[in-house]
Amino acid sequence: MLRFNLRRQISNSTGIYRRNIHSGLEDAGPMASRLRSRSVIRFSGPDTIKFLQGLLTNDVRRFGEKSTTVPTPNMPSVSTPPMYAALLTPQGRFLYDFFLYRPTRPDEKLDRTGSVELFADVDVSVLDELLETLKKFRLRSKVDIENVAEEFSCWQRYGRNLSESSSVGWGGGVDRAGESTASGNKYGWQWYEDPRLDCLGYRSIFPSDATPPLVEADKETDESNYLLWRLEHGVAEGSAEIPKGEAIPLEYNFVGLNAISFDKGCYVGQELIARTHHRGVIRKRLVPLRFIDSNGKEVNQKIAAGAQVVESGTGKKIGAISTALGSRGMGVMRVEEGFKASTELIVNGSEDVKVEVIRPTWWPVEWFQQDQSGVK
């Protein structure tokens, strides 16, 4: 595997980081990473849609709709775009996140029962627990749930200057090597726009025994670079970054990430999510962070997840760091205090490490209170 050079080695095992992460990523791209932090499961059976619809935060019925797109030689049929969703506790706290895909095969036809096959990429660190949880919910539903991690792998394509033509499949119209690689492949996998945000690039799952199209030209890079890309945009992923059983999805911006449908009806944890959303004020949100010294230079001091961010002088808690890598991180902060230019924030217990809260460019305007002044 070729590793993308960010002017200094990045290693989440040795703690060595490139100093100026932000400027490196501004110049980097496109990149592609195999996401070893994610695994793949498959749902199949006549009750697949109904089963997931009653569990997840998004409207899974979309996958049951028939495509009206006319097939072409390069793409025999067009798949429904993927979906981001979450499974919550009955109290509306986060448990697991899912990227759902419906692969379209050239010979696929929706049968009379409405049976459809869906795949999901999920957090590998909770895979066994997730499978056990889903099977407990299954009861008498006619749906099979399988671990297909050995057959499929998750990939992300991201970075600057991603062309629109990246959303392609296995075919000679764009990638001749992909055409030969896909010969005899019964799965019509392709790159899809990330269902959360355009700035995150493209995502998909591909057979593990083949290299996805467009990856060889871009040179595969370590997954830690994808983490840096998400840190820059303030997007958490998986149970390690979104505390399982504790995190409130709206504070982790799940609405802005297209993970929640407010029109689909009931699902596990729906009542709290709907009530909080319609109340209209989310006082804490996940935001990108930058760690600097008193001169404004980025620092590479190791910062533990869970470390508190407080006001310098008063010691008032503003939030907590959820993920950190080098001089970058993200954490759930009180929005009003966090974005005040007059407020100096530090890592509690490390007064020499100052915290700069960064406003994500993708945030909707309404997430900021209109009377807020001095936004950074």
C-alpha positions in Angstrom: 0.0 0.0 0.0 1.3 3.4 -0.9 1.1 6.0 1.8 0.2 9.6 1.1 2.9 12.0 2.3 1.7 14.8 4.5 5.2 16.2 4.8 5.7 14.2 8.0 4.7 10.7 9.0 1.3 10.3 10.8 1.0 7.3 13.1 -1.7 6.8 15.6 0.2 4.0 17.2 3.5 5.8 17.9 2.1 9.3 18.5 4.2 10.9 15.7 2.2 13.6 13.8 2.8 16.2 11.1 2.9 19.7 12.7 0.8 21.7 10.3 -2.1 19.4 9.6 -4.4 22.0 8.3 -2.2 23.4 5.5 -1.2 19.9 4.5 -4.8 18.8 3.9 -5.6 22.0 2.0 -3.1 20.9 -0.6 -3.9 17.2 -0.5 -6.1 15.2 -2.7 -7.7 13.2 -4.0 -6.9 10.5 -1.5 -8.5 7.0 -1.0 -8.4 5.0 2.2 -9.5 1.5 3.1 -11.4 1.9 6.3 -10.2 -0.9 8.5 -12.2 0.7 11.4 -15.4 -0.4 9.6 -16.9 -3.8 8.8 -19.7 -5.0 6.5 -23.0 -6.8 7.3 -25.7 -7.9 5.0 -29.5 -7.9 5.5 -31.7 -10.0 3.3 -35.3 -11.4 3.3 -38.8 -10.1 2.7 -39.0 -8.1 6.0 -35.6 -6.3 5.5 -37.1 -2.9 4.9 -39.8 -3.2 7.5 -37.3 -4.4 10.1 -34.8 -1.6 9.6 -37.5 1.0 9.3 -38.7 0.3 12.8 -35.1 0.5 14.2 -33.1 3.2 12.5 -33.4 7.0 12.5 -33.6 7.4 8.8 -36.4 6.5 6.3 -35.2 3.1 5.0 -38.3 2.7 2.8 -36.4 4.6 0.0 -34.5 1.4 -0.7 -37.8 -0.4 -1.6 -38.6 2.0 -4.4 -38.1 0.8 -8.0 -35.6 2.6 -10.1 -36.9 4.5 -13.1 -33.5 5.1 -14.6 -32.8 3.7 -18.1 -29.9 1.2 -18.0 -26.8 1.9 -20.0 -23.9 -0.4 -21.2 -21.6 1.2 -18.6 -24.0 0.9 -15.7 -26.7 -1.8 -16.3 -28.8 -0.3 -13.6 -28.4 2.5 -11.1 -28.4 1.9 -7.4 -30.3 4.0 -4.9 -27.9 6.4 -3.2 -26.6 5.2 0.2 -28.0 6.4 3.5 -26.6 7.4 6.9 -28.6 6.4 9.9 -28.2 5.4 13.6 -29.6 2.9 16.0 -30.5 4.5 19.4 -31.4 3.5 22.9 -35.1 3.8 23.9 -34.0 7.0 25.7 -32.7 8.5 22.5 -29.0 8.0 23.1 -26.6 6.9 20.3 -25.7 3.2 20.0 -24.4 2.4 16.5 -24.1 4.2 13.1 -24.8 2.6 9.7 -24.0 3.5 6.1 -26.7 1.6 4.2 -26.3 0.5 0.6 -28.5 -1.3 -1.9 -26.4 -2.9 -4.6 -28.1 -3.2 -8.0 -27.3 -6.3 -10.0 -28.0 -6.3 -13.8 -30.5 -9.1 -13.3 -32.1 -7.9 -10.1 -35.9 -7.7 -9.9 -38.0 -6.7 -6.9 -40.1 -9.8 -6.1 -43.7 -9.7 -5.1 -42.9 -9.8 -1.4 -40.8 -6.6 -1.7 -37.7 -8.5 -0.6 -34.5 -6.6 -1.1 -30.8 -7.1 -0.1 -29.1 -4.3 1.8 -25.5 -3.9 3.0 -24.3 -1.8 5.9 -20.8 -0.6 6.8 -20.6 -0.4 10.6 -18.0 0.1 13.4 -15.8 -2.9 13.5 -15.0 -2.5 17.2 -18.6 -3.2 18.2 -19.4 -5.7 15.3 -20.2 -8.7 17.5 -22.2 -6.7 19.9 -24.1 -5.0 17.1 -25.0 -8.3 15.4 -26.3 -9.7 18.7 -28.4 -6.6 19.3 -29.9 -6.7 15.8 -30.8 -10.4 16.2 -32.5 -9.7 19.5 -34.7 -7.1 17.8 -35.4 -9.5 14.9 -37.9 -11.7 16.8 -40.1 -13.2 14.1 -39.1 -10.9 11.2 -38.1 -12.7 8.1 -34.7 -11.1 7.7 -31.3 -12.7 7.7 -28.3 -10.8 9.2 -24.9 -11.9 8.1 -21.3 -10.8 8.8 -19.7 -10.5 5.4 -16.5 -8.7 6.5 -14.2 -11.1 4.7 -16.0 -10.6 1.4 -16.3 -6.8 1.4 -14.3 -3.8 2.5 -15.2 -0.2 3.2 -13.5 2.7 1.3 -13.5 6.5 1.4 -12.3 8.8 -1.4 -11.7 12.4 -0.2 -9.5 15.4 -0.3 -9.3 18.6 -2.4 -10.1 18.7 -6.1 -12.4 15.7 -6.3 -14.0 15.7 -9.7 -17.7 15.0 -10.2 -16.8 12.1 -12.4 -15.6 10.2 -9.4 -19.1 8.9 -8.9 -18.6 6.0 -11.2 -18.8 2.2 -11.1 -16.9 -0.6 -12.6 -17.0 0.2 -16.3 -15.0 0.9 -19.4 -16.4 4.4 -19.9 -14.2 5.7 -17.2 -11.8 3.1 -15.9 -10.6 0.4 -18.3 -8.7 -1.4 -15.6 -11.9 -1.5 -13.6 -13.8 -3.1 -16.4 -11.4 -6.1 -16.6 -11.3 -6.4 -12.8 -15.0 -6.4 -12.6 -15.4 -9.1 -15.3 -17.7 -11.7 -13.8 -18.4 -9.7 -10.7 -22.1 -10.0 -9.8 -22.1 -6.9 -7.6 -22.5 -3.6 -9.4 -20.5 -1.6 -6.8 -19.7 2.1 -7.5 -18.4 5.2 -5.7 -21.3 7.2 -4.1 -21.3 10.7 -2.8 -21.0 10.5 0.9 -24.6 10.7 2.2 -23.6 13.1 5.0 -21.8 16.0 3.4 -20.4 16.8 0.0 -17.1 17.9 1.6 -16.5 14.4 2.8 -16.1 13.1 -0.7 -17.2 9.6 -1.8 -17.8 6.4 0.0 -18.7 2.8 -0.8 -18.0 -0.9 -0.1 -16.2 -3.1 -2.6 -15.2 -6.8 -2.9 -12.2 -7.3 -0.8 -10.3 -9.2 -3.5 -10.2 -6.3 -5.9 -9.0 -2.7 -5.9 -11.8 -0.1 -6.4 -11.8 2.0 -9.5 -9.8 5.3 -9.3 -7.8 4.2 -6.3 -4.6 3.2 -8.0 -4.3 6.5 -9.8 -4.7 8.4 -6.5 -2.5 6.2 -4.4 -4.0 4.6 -1.4 -3.3 6.4 1.9 -3.5 5.5 5.6 -6.9 5.8 7.3 -5.4 8.3 9.8 -5.5 10.8 7.0 -9.3 10.3 6.7 -9.6 10.9 10.4 -7.7 14.2 10.0 -10.1 15.1 7.1 -13.1 14.5 9.4 -11.5 16.4 12.3 -11.1 19.4 10.0 -14.9 19.3 9.2 -16.0 18.3 12.7 -17.6 14.9 11.8 -17.5 12.0 14.2 -17.9 8.4 13.1 -18.3 5.2 15.1 -18.8 4.3 18.7 -15.2 5.3 19.7 -15.9 8.9 18.7 -19.6 9.0 19.5 -19.9 7.7 23.0 -22.2 4.6 23.0 -25.2 4.9 25.3 -24.4 8.5 26.2 -24.2 10.7 23.1 -27.3 12.8 22.1 -27.4 12.6 18.3 -28.5 16.2 17.8 -25.4 17.4 19.7 -23.4 15.4 17.3 -25.1 17.2 14.4 -27.0 14.1 13.0 -29.6 16.4 11.5 -27.1 18.3 9.5 -25.5 15.0 8.5 -28.8 13.7 6.9 -29.1 10.9 9.4 -32.5 11.6 10.8 -36.0 11.7 9.2 -38.7 13.5 11.1 -41.4 12.3 8.7 -40.9 8.5 8.9 -42.9 7.7 12.0 -41.8 5.7 15.0 -38.4 4.1 15.6 -36.4 3.3 18.8 -35.6 6.5 20.7 -37.8 8.6 18.3 -39.7 10.5 21.0 -36.8 12.2 22.6 -35.2 13.1 19.3 -38.4 14.7 18.0 -39.1 16.6 21.2 -35.5 18.0 21.4 -35.5 18.9 17.7 -38.8 20.8 17.8 -37.8 22.6 20.9 -35.4 24.3 18.5 -32.3 25.1 20.7 -29.3 22.8 20.8 -26.9 24.5 23.2 -24.0 22.1 22.7 -22.6 20.7 19.5 -19.6 18.8 18.2 -17.1 21.2 16.7 -13.6 21.1 15.2 -10.8 22.1 17.6 -7.2 23.3 17.1 -4.6 23.1 19.9 -2.2 26.0 20.0 0.3 27.7 22.4 0.4 31.2 23.7 1.9 32.4 20.4 -0.8 30.9 18.3 1.4 28.1 17.0 -0.1 24.6 16.8 1.1 22.1 19.4 1.5 18.4 19.2 1.1 17.5 22.9 -0.9 14.3 23.3 -4.4 15.1 24.5 -6.6 12.4 25.9 -10.2 11.9 24.8 -12.5 13.1 27.5 -10.2 16.0 28.6 -12.3 19.0 29.6 -12.1 22.4 27.9 -12.5 25.3 30.3 -12.4 29.1 30.3 -9.0 30.4 31.3 -9.1 32.2 34.6 -12.6 31.2 35.7 -12.3 27.4 35.1 -15.8 27.2 33.8 -16.4 24.1 31.8 -17.2 24.7 28.2 -17.1 21.2 26.8 -15.0 18.0 26.4 -12.7 16.7 23.8 -14.0 13.5 22.1 -11.1 12.9 19.6 -7.6 14.3 19.2 -4.8 13.7 16.7 -1.8 15.9 16.9 -2.8 19.6 16.9 -6.4 18.8 15.7 -9.4 17.5 17.5 -13.1 17.7 18.0 -15.4 17.9 21.0 -18.8 18.8 22.2 -18.8 22.4 23.3 -21.3 25.0 24.5 -21.8 26.9 21.2 -22.4 30.3 22.7 -19.3 30.4 24.9 -17.1 28.4 22.5 -17.5 30.8 19.6 -17.0 34.1 21.5 -13.8 35.7 20.4 -13.3 37.2 23.8 -13.3 33.8 25.5 -9.9 32.1 26.0 -10.2 28.4 26.3 -7.6 25.9 27.6 -7.3 22.2 28.2 -8.0 21.6 31.9 -4.8 20.6 33.6 -2.7 21.8 30.7 -2.8 25.6 30.9 -0.2 26.0 28.3 -2.4 24.3 25.6 -5.0 26.7 24.3 -8.1 25.5 22.4 -9.4 27.3 19.3 -13.0 26.4 18.3 -13.5 26.4 14.5 -16.7 27.1 12.8 -17.4 24.4 10.2 -18.2 25.8 6.8 -21.0 23.3 6.2 -23.1 24.4 9.3 -26.5 25.9 8.6 -26.8 29.5 9.6 -29.7 28.8 11.9 -27.4 26.8 14.2 -25.9 30.1 15.4 -27.9 32.3 17.7 -28.6 35.6 16.0 -27.6 37.7 19.1 -24.2 36.0 19.2 -21.3 38.4 18.7 -17.7 37.9 18.1 -18.0 34.6 16.2 -14.6 33.3 15.2 
